[in-house]
Amino acid sequence: MATMLGVIMGLASSEFSYWRRDRKSKERKINSTRTLISLENERNMELLKEFWYKLNGSDEDPEETDKLKISYAHKLIKMPLPHWNTVMWTKQASLLAIAFKDKEIIEVSSFNNCFQKLKSIYTKLIDLDAKDREYNSSYAGSGVDMSNLPRSDRFREEAPCLWDEFEEITVYLIKKGNPLKDKG
């Protein structure tokens, strides 16, 4: 009887030890995943703030007319866009469900989508500018009287709206900050 009790106690102790080790391993994975993604978010925010400051560092008229918005859009496409990362978020996908609450997953996903939207607006502005330049210069070397040809002004037409969207997203991100940072 004592031998049987010893075997049962040994098995129980062994199982408890395995359970504790697994729990600690899971906690380490959760903590490291949260830390890595939070640091990635912080770095993206630092890059965005630095970029935004450089883009808006001049003392121009605060009233944003379409002409000024076009000017900002041109300034924007002349600057290299920061390399915002979502590598940790992507690579840690298998751990997201255990490391984060549903609300946090949605917030970080939305946060990352905002950076994707900024990249998309930037790319669209570059494309519009390139197409306008290509169209407007296609006859320049041929000796054709340019005053009689229609000019492409798609950049001027679309840039103010795209700038507004870029500015709105950027200001929102800066105001909101890292969704994983403690607000308390």
Summary of the structure (lengths in Angstrom):
residues: 184
radius of gyration: 27.0
end to end distance: 57.4
largest distance: 108.9
contacts: 442
relative contact order: 0.13
helix: 78%
strand: 0%
